[in-house]
């Protein structure tokens, strides 16, 4: 009886191998003013059937000097336009990098550098992520993340390099005057927990990262 391997036509096997790559052509990284924070552009492969998009490739990231190993993937839904979530991060020993993608709607996605000794400490960078713009944001450990929805019913996909550790979770306020984040729309909703985060002041403990 023939094995499964021999049921593939020779031409089909060669075609499949020819489509393999290390990810460099399907992920493009663009540096931002904050060291270690990257905008990641994906490149879907499409034909008459639809498309396939690679969202993560360790080899492609390693080529840019990024060592990102994913241990947890989360999905969020935010119902109302103008809502702000964040700004969240985890303290050691649960420091985490995050790779963020918008699956539905549009968001103003923000990262804030909170790393001890960083030349860009307390600076923020934002990018619009949308279901149709092929952008992701790769946030390094020691940076906080938050976003504002620019449409109703926004869905985000989060890839994390560390598991959720509630005892080590922390954050900074979205309206901290030290940050002066220029949120693009009137804010219509923030959770009680997020409103209770401390301000960045003289007693704020920066993140060793």
Backbone bond lengths (Angstrom), bond angles and torsions (degrees), N, CA, C in turn:
res aa  C-N    CA-C-N  psi(-1)  N-CA   C-N-CA  omega(-1)  CA-C   N-CA-C  phi
1 X - - - 1.474 - - 1.533 109.05 -
2 X 1.338 118.76 132.66 1.463 119.81 -178.27 1.517 111.48 -67.92
3 X 1.317 116.48 150.67 1.460 121.07 176.36 1.513 109.90 -81.51
4 X 1.340 115.14 168.56 1.465 118.85 179.70 1.515 111.54 -60.96
5 X 1.338 116.11 -36.82 1.464 119.22 -175.78 1.526 111.47 -62.30
6 X 1.341 116.81 -34.60 1.451 118.83 -175.89 1.519 112.98 -79.65
7 X 1.319 118.51 -5.22 1.461 120.45 179.45 1.522 111.85 -81.68
8 X 1.349 118.40 -10.23 1.464 121.82 178.20 1.517 108.99 -82.72
9 X 1.318 119.14 127.64 1.468 119.75 172.32 1.527 109.94 -61.00
10 X 1.336 115.72 146.15 1.467 119.90 -178.52 1.524 111.82 -55.72
11 X 1.328 117.77 -42.31 1.463 120.75 -178.06 1.524 110.78 -64.18
12 X 1.332 116.97 -39.46 1.458 120.02 -179.65 1.513 110.99 -65.84
13 X 1.350 117.38 -39.73 1.460 119.50 179.55 1.515 110.41 -62.70
14 X 1.313 117.18 -42.69 1.460 120.32 -179.98 1.521 111.41 -66.37
15 X 1.318 117.34 -38.99 1.467 119.83 179.32 1.509 110.80 -63.08
16 X 1.335 117.89 -40.58 1.464 120.91 179.91 1.518 110.49 -63.97
17 X 1.340 116.44 -44.07 1.463 118.89 179.39 1.521 110.72 -63.18
18 X 1.323 116.84 -35.37 1.449 119.69 -178.47 1.507 113.67 -66.47
19 X 1.343 116.73 -19.87 1.462 119.50 -179.64 1.517 112.40 -89.34
20 X 1.323 117.91 -7.08 1.452 120.24 179.30 1.527 109.82 -74.17
21 X 1.316 115.95 144.58 1.456 120.43 173.96 1.518 108.18 -154.33
22 X 1.302 116.28 175.71 1.460 121.40 -177.80 1.516 111.90 -91.58
23 X 1.303 118.98 4.14 1.452 121.44 174.41 1.505 115.08 99.91
24 X 1.353 117.45 -10.92 1.460 118.36 -174.62 1.528 112.03 -61.95
25 X 1.342 117.56 -31.53 1.462 120.55 -177.07 1.526 112.75 -84.26
26 X 1.334 116.78 -12.56 1.455 119.26 -175.79 1.517 113.42 -108.96
27 X 1.329 117.91 -9.99 1.458 122.76 174.29 1.523 108.71 -131.05
28 X 1.317 116.40 127.61 1.462 120.53 177.03 1.515 108.93 -122.23
29 X 1.327 117.42 125.39 1.453 122.80 -176.94 1.521 110.38 -101.29
30 X 1.317 115.17 134.01 1.460 121.35 176.98 1.523 108.77 -122.11
31 X 1.330 116.33 125.77 1.456 121.31 -179.63 1.525 110.53 -68.25
32 X 1.329 115.32 154.76 1.463 122.79 176.37 1.526 108.94 -119.93
33 X 1.328 119.07 175.11 1.469 119.77 178.06 1.527 114.15 -65.36
34 X 1.332 118.26 -14.43 1.458 121.99 178.95 1.528 108.46 -98.78
35 X 1.329 118.35 120.02 1.470 119.77 -177.79 1.530 111.75 -58.24
36 X 1.328 115.25 134.31 1.451 120.54 178.04 1.514 115.17 85.77
37 X 1.323 117.25 -9.47 1.462 122.13 177.25 1.523 107.66 -96.67
38 X 1.329 116.25 124.36 1.456 121.45 -174.16 1.514 111.51 -124.64
39 X 1.311 115.15 140.98 1.457 120.37 163.98 1.527 106.91 -90.89
40 X 1.302 115.99 131.57 1.464 121.62 -175.42 1.524 108.47 -117.35
41 X 1.309 115.68 122.60 1.468 121.00 179.64 1.526 109.43 -106.10
42 X 1.312 115.63 128.18 1.463 120.52 178.57 1.524 110.28 -97.76
43 X 1.332 115.23 161.78 1.467 121.00 -177.29 1.524 108.76 -132.50
44 X 1.321 117.64 97.47 1.468 119.18 -179.30 1.523 111.52 -66.26
45 X 1.314 115.18 148.83 1.458 121.63 172.50 1.513 106.90 -104.39
46 X 1.319 115.91 122.36 1.458 120.27 -172.38 1.515 111.44 -124.17
47 X 1.309 115.73 150.40 1.457 123.12 169.59 1.525 107.61 -148.64
48 X 1.323 116.79 -166.16 1.461 119.46 -174.94 1.528 112.95 -64.97
49 X 1.330 117.93 -16.92 1.466 121.13 -179.50 1.527 112.83 -83.18
50 X 1.348 115.78 -26.94 1.460 120.93 -174.32 1.512 109.22 146.89
51 X 1.340 117.00 -137.04 1.461 119.67 -177.64 1.522 110.73 -151.69
52 X 1.332 114.97 163.16 1.464 124.05 173.17 1.514 107.08 -132.87
53 X 1.345 116.70 133.27 1.460 121.36 -178.77 1.511 109.97 -126.93
54 X 1.313 116.53 126.15 1.458 121.47 174.57 1.519 108.95 -83.00
55 X 1.322 116.80 123.32 1.458 121.86 -177.79 1.522 112.59 -96.46
56 X 1.320 116.85 -26.02 1.469 120.82 -175.85 1.515 108.82 -146.00
57 X 1.325 116.24 136.88 1.456 121.88 174.80 1.526 108.10 -149.55
58 X 1.330 116.94 114.36 1.459 120.63 -177.22 1.519 111.57 -60.97
59 X 1.343 117.61 -37.80 1.463 120.36 -178.98 1.523 112.07 -66.02
60 X 1.334 116.52 -42.42 1.463 119.59 -179.92 1.522 111.07 -64.94
61 X 1.325 117.26 -39.65 1.461 120.39 178.55 1.527 110.70 -69.22
62 X 1.325 116.51 -39.91 1.460 119.71 179.36 1.524 111.41 -62.14
63 X 1.337 117.49 -33.28 1.457 121.04 178.09 1.526 111.76 -62.06
64 X 1.344 116.27 -24.31 1.464 121.10 176.88 1.525 111.87 -98.29
65 X 1.329 116.02 8.80 1.463 120.19 178.64 1.513 114.16 82.88
66 X 1.333 117.34 18.08 1.459 121.78 -178.65 1.521 108.90 -106.33
67 X 1.337 116.12 122.01 1.464 121.35 177.10 1.527 107.38 -104.32
68 X 1.305 116.70 99.33 1.462 121.68 -177.17 1.523 109.41 -125.12
69 X 1.314 116.04 114.21 1.459 122.15 176.30 1.527 108.29 -113.47
70 X 1.301 116.45 124.93 1.462 122.06 -173.91 1.527 110.22 -89.10
71 X 1.337 116.40 129.49 1.464 120.71 177.18 1.525 112.40 -120.30
72 X 1.330 117.43 -12.92 1.458 120.04 -179.35 1.523 109.69 -151.57
73 X 1.333 116.36 141.68 1.459 122.36 177.74 1.529 108.09 -127.45
74 X 1.339 116.48 128.79 1.456 122.04 -179.22 1.522 110.79 -126.19
75 X 1.311 114.74 157.51 1.464 122.69 -178.94 1.517 108.19 -131.58
76 X 1.338 117.11 134.95 1.462 120.46 178.27 1.522 110.40 -125.66
77 X 1.317 114.85 150.78 1.466 123.36 174.09 1.512 107.83 -125.57
78 X 1.320 116.80 127.02 1.461 122.17 176.82 1.516 107.91 -120.48
79 X 1.311 116.15 119.32 1.456 121.20 -167.41 1.532 114.37 -74.78
80 X 1.348 116.89 -40.22 1.458 118.85 -165.35 1.522 112.61 -110.40
81 X 1.308 115.82 134.80 1.461 122.02 175.77 1.529 110.13 -61.64
82 X 1.329 116.08 138.42 1.457 121.82 179.79 1.512 114.42 93.39
83 X 1.330 117.92 -7.29 1.465 121.62 178.53 1.527 110.48 -68.77
84 X 1.333 115.58 142.26 1.468 121.63 174.93 1.520 109.00 -114.87
85 X 1.317 115.98 131.13 1.461 123.08 170.88 1.520 108.45 -115.31
86 X 1.342 116.20 137.34 1.459 120.72 176.99 1.514 112.14 108.97
87 X 1.289 112.35 -177.96 1.476 130.26 20.99 1.534 108.92 -107.48
88 X 1.318 118.19 123.10 1.459 123.24 -168.30 1.526 112.17 -110.91
89 X 1.340 114.82 148.55 1.463 121.51 171.23 1.524 107.79 -157.75
90 X 1.330 116.68 170.64 1.457 122.31 175.20 1.517 109.78 -119.80
91 X 1.332 114.85 143.47 1.456 121.28 179.08 1.532 110.73 -91.12
92 X 1.349 116.93 162.51 1.464 119.89 177.51 1.532 110.55 -58.52
93 X 1.328 117.44 148.01 1.469 127.49 5.03 1.531 114.02 -91.91
94 X 1.311 117.51 24.95 1.472 121.08 -178.88 1.522 111.87 -112.31
95 X 1.332 116.86 30.73 1.461 119.81 176.08 1.522 110.01 -54.53
96 X 1.318 116.81 143.07 1.460 119.54 -177.32 1.519 111.53 -142.08
97 X 1.319 114.04 145.68 1.457 121.19 165.53 1.523 107.56 -95.19
98 X 1.339 116.02 153.79 1.459 120.97 179.83 1.525 109.31 -133.29
99 X 1.313 115.37 139.53 1.459 122.37 171.79 1.523 106.70 -115.76
100 X 1.340 116.50 115.47 1.461 122.56 -169.88 1.524 109.90 -110.76
101 X 1.337 115.90 135.19 1.462 121.95 176.01 1.525 109.45 -138.21
102 X 1.315 115.84 142.52 1.458 121.62 175.70 1.531 108.76 -93.70
103 X 1.317 115.72 123.67 1.460 121.20 179.34 1.523 112.52 -94.26
104 X 1.323 115.95 -25.40 1.470 120.73 -176.89 1.518 109.05 -151.32
105 X 1.331 116.95 135.49 1.459 120.66 179.37 1.519 112.67 84.41
106 X 1.342 115.85 -154.26 1.462 122.91 179.92 1.520 108.62 -144.31
107 X 1.337 116.81 142.40 1.462 120.99 177.17 1.519 110.11 -137.77
108 X 1.328 115.05 151.96 1.457 124.49 170.60 1.522 104.92 -94.62
109 X 1.336 116.58 102.06 1.461 121.60 -170.70 1.525 110.14 -98.90
110 X 1.335 116.64 131.37 1.466 121.95 -169.28 1.529 110.74 -126.43
111 X 1.323 116.06 137.47 1.462 122.81 169.50 1.524 108.54 -121.31
112 X 1.334 117.03 140.59 1.460 123.38 179.40 1.521 108.85 -124.29
113 X 1.314 117.13 128.25 1.463 122.26 -179.78 1.530 109.73 -79.04
114 X 1.339 116.41 117.43 1.472 121.69 178.57 1.522 111.31 -119.42
115 X 1.326 117.66 18.17 1.458 121.28 -174.32 1.526 112.33 -78.79
116 X 1.307 114.55 134.66 1.457 121.37 179.44 1.524 110.30 -59.68
117 X 1.331 116.33 127.24 1.457 121.47 177.03 1.514 115.05 79.16
118 X 1.328 118.20 2.56 1.459 119.79 -178.90 1.525 110.78 -72.02
119 X 1.328 118.02 138.05 1.479 119.72 177.23 1.523 112.71 -66.85
120 X 1.313 117.30 -14.61 1.471 120.25 178.69 1.525 111.16 -113.20
121 X 1.324 117.37 27.34 1.466 120.75 178.99 1.529 110.55 -56.01
122 X 1.338 115.45 133.79 1.464 124.72 178.60 1.531 113.27 70.60
123 X 1.326 116.79 10.15 1.471 119.23 171.84 1.524 109.13 -91.19
124 X 1.329 115.87 151.91 1.456 120.44 179.78 1.521 110.35 -124.76
125 X 1.314 113.69 156.45 1.463 121.11 176.10 1.516 107.24 -138.73
126 X 1.330 116.22 138.90 1.465 120.61 -177.48 1.523 110.07 -129.56
127 X 1.314 114.72 151.94 1.458 122.16 175.89 1.520 107.76 -145.04
128 X 1.315 116.84 145.36 1.458 119.91 175.23 1.525 108.94 -83.99
129 X 1.321 115.02 122.88 1.453 121.58 173.71 1.520 107.95 -106.16
130 X 1.317 116.67 136.60 1.461 121.04 -177.65 1.517 109.64 -143.66
131 X 1.301 114.88 160.84 1.459 119.96 -178.22 1.523 112.44 -62.97
132 X 1.326 117.33 -20.09 1.464 119.96 -173.67 1.523 114.30 -121.66
133 X 1.356 119.45 12.03 1.469 117.86 -176.69 1.527 113.94 -108.83
134 X 1.333 118.58 1.64 1.462 122.75 171.87 1.524 114.30 62.60
135 X 1.347 117.29 23.09 1.466 119.78 178.42 1.526 110.77 -104.32
136 X 1.338 113.77 148.19 1.455 122.32 170.23 1.525 107.62 -132.33
137 X 1.337 115.93 162.31 1.460 120.02 176.00 1.525 107.89 -122.72
138 X 1.338 115.74 124.92 1.454 122.43 179.03 1.527 108.29 -103.74
139 X 1.325 115.67 112.94 1.465 122.87 -171.74 1.521 109.27 -106.57
140 X 1.335 118.75 124.15 1.462 120.35 -176.56 1.526 112.40 -78.60
141 X 1.333 117.34 162.76 1.462 120.30 174.95 1.523 111.16 -57.09
142 X 1.324 115.68 142.33 1.456 120.65 -179.98 1.505 114.12 90.90
143 X 1.327 117.54 0.87 1.458 121.53 175.47 1.527 109.12 -112.33
144 X 1.319 115.84 141.87 1.463 121.29 177.74 1.522 109.67 -87.61
145 X 1.329 114.77 154.78 1.463 120.95 -179.08 1.520 110.31 -129.18
146 X 1.329 114.97 141.32 1.457 121.21 173.56 1.518 109.25 -158.25
147 X 1.318 115.86 172.56 1.460 118.91 179.05 1.516 110.54 -159.04
148 X 1.347 114.86 159.58 1.455 122.37 170.53 1.519 108.74 -120.06
149 X 1.319 116.07 133.95 1.456 119.89 179.08 1.527 110.20 -76.94
150 X 1.319 115.40 138.15 1.461 122.54 178.43 1.522 111.50 -109.06
151 X 1.327 116.36 10.13 1.461 123.45 177.63 1.521 107.14 -157.80
152 X 1.302 117.01 163.42 1.456 121.23 173.59 1.527 109.67 -73.07
153 X 1.331 115.70 154.17 1.466 122.96 171.53 1.531 112.57 55.97
154 X 1.322 115.77 56.74 1.460 121.22 178.46 1.537 110.15 -89.54
155 X 1.318 115.53 138.09 1.458 121.65 178.72 1.520 109.65 -121.92
156 X 1.341 115.61 131.90 1.459 121.94 177.92 1.517 109.74 -119.72
157 X 1.328 115.11 147.87 1.455 123.21 173.90 1.522 107.91 -114.32
158 X 1.348 116.88 127.77 1.455 122.89 -177.34 1.535 108.97 -116.90
159 X 1.331 116.49 126.35 1.455 121.74 169.04 1.536 107.21 -104.49
160 X 1.332 116.68 127.23 1.464 121.74 -174.96 1.525 110.76 -116.58
161 X 1.338 116.05 144.71 1.458 120.86 176.35 1.522 112.55 -89.83
162 X 1.338 117.86 -4.78 1.469 122.92 177.20 1.522 107.85 -143.80
163 X 1.308 115.59 153.48 1.449 120.00 177.89 1.521 112.17 -73.81
164 X 1.318 115.02 161.16 1.461 120.76 178.96 1.527 109.83 -67.32
165 X 1.340 116.01 128.21 1.466 122.73 179.63 1.523 107.74 -126.56
166 X 1.337 118.36 91.47 1.470 120.33 -173.52 1.522 114.02 -58.86
167 X 1.337 117.19 -30.03 1.464 119.35 -179.80 1.527 112.19 -72.69
168 X 1.338 117.32 -14.47 1.466 121.55 -179.65 1.528 112.08 -113.62
169 X 1.315 116.32 4.71 1.462 119.97 178.77 1.529 110.12 -73.53
170 X 1.325 116.01 142.81 1.465 121.60 179.17 1.520 107.62 -149.74
171 X 1.335 115.26 179.00 1.455 118.71 179.29 1.511 111.75 -169.70
172 X 1.313 115.22 172.99 1.461 122.55 172.46 1.525 107.48 -128.82
173 X 1.316 115.87 156.93 1.456 120.57 -173.26 1.525 111.70 -74.76
174 X 1.311 114.69 143.72 1.467 120.86 -179.08 1.523 111.81 -65.79
175 X 1.344 116.53 -25.80 1.468 120.86 -176.66 1.525 112.17 -108.88
176 X 1.316 117.53 24.00 1.458 121.52 178.53 1.532 109.03 -61.10
177 X 1.338 118.31 123.51 1.473 119.54 -179.90 1.522 113.31 -64.00
178 X 1.322 117.02 -21.31 1.465 119.66 177.17 1.526 110.63 -66.88
179 X 1.332 116.20 -30.46 1.461 120.81 -179.54 1.522 111.89 -90.07
180 X 1.322 116.16 -41.51 1.474 122.29 -179.42 1.531 111.12 51.37
181 X 1.329 115.17 52.09 1.459 119.60 178.55 1.522 109.88 -69.44
182 X 1.303 116.54 131.52 1.473 122.13 -177.96 1.528 109.36 -89.19
183 X 1.316 116.55 75.95 1.457 120.05 177.60 1.523 109.71 -60.81
184 X 1.309 119.10 133.42 1.475 120.75 -169.23 1.522 115.36 -76.99
185 X 1.345 117.88 -18.34 1.458 120.18 -176.58 1.527 110.21 -131.42
186 X 1.326 117.95 160.08 1.464 119.82 173.53 1.529 109.90 -56.58
187 X 1.325 116.12 137.71 1.461 121.11 -177.56 1.520 109.27 -85.10
188 X 1.320 116.31 123.83 1.469 120.52 -175.38 1.521 112.68 -108.52
189 X 1.314 118.21 -10.62 1.450 119.09 -178.82 1.507 112.62 -165.97
190 X 1.349 116.03 130.81 1.462 123.72 174.35 1.527 106.34 -139.74
191 X 1.318 118.30 138.95 1.459 120.36 -178.45 1.524 111.03 -69.78
192 X 1.316 115.25 157.50 1.468 120.87 177.87 1.522 110.79 -61.41
193 X 1.318 115.51 -38.94 1.465 119.07 178.48 1.521 111.03 -61.60
194 X 1.329 117.68 -46.62 1.465 120.68 -177.96 1.526 111.62 -65.52
195 X 1.329 116.83 -33.51 1.463 119.72 177.71 1.522 112.07 -68.73
196 X 1.334 117.10 -20.53 1.453 120.96 -177.56 1.515 115.16 -89.09
197 X 1.322 118.14 -0.73 1.463 119.74 179.37 1.529 110.41 -66.90
198 X 1.324 115.29 152.55 1.460 121.26 -178.36 1.524 111.22 -74.12
199 X 1.326 114.23 160.19 1.456 120.80 174.36 1.533 109.60 -84.49
200 X 1.319 115.80 158.35 1.454 120.74 172.64 1.525 107.52 -83.17
201 X 1.307 115.62 107.30 1.465 120.99 -176.98 1.522 109.04 -139.12
202 X 1.326 116.70 -163.73 1.460 120.42 -175.30 1.527 113.19 -66.43
203 X 1.330 116.99 -20.68 1.457 119.37 -178.45 1.532 112.17 -103.50
204 X 1.333 117.79 1.74 1.455 120.52 178.54 1.524 110.01 -65.47
205 X 1.324 115.81 135.66 1.463 121.07 -178.74 1.525 108.83 -94.39
206 X 1.317 116.71 108.80 1.460 120.15 177.92 1.520 110.33 -65.28
207 X 1.305 116.50 163.64 1.459 122.08 -172.26 1.534 109.67 -96.14
208 X 1.330 117.81 117.44 1.466 118.52 173.71 1.530 109.37 -71.06
209 X 1.321 116.39 117.04 1.461 119.90 -176.08 1.526 110.53 -139.64
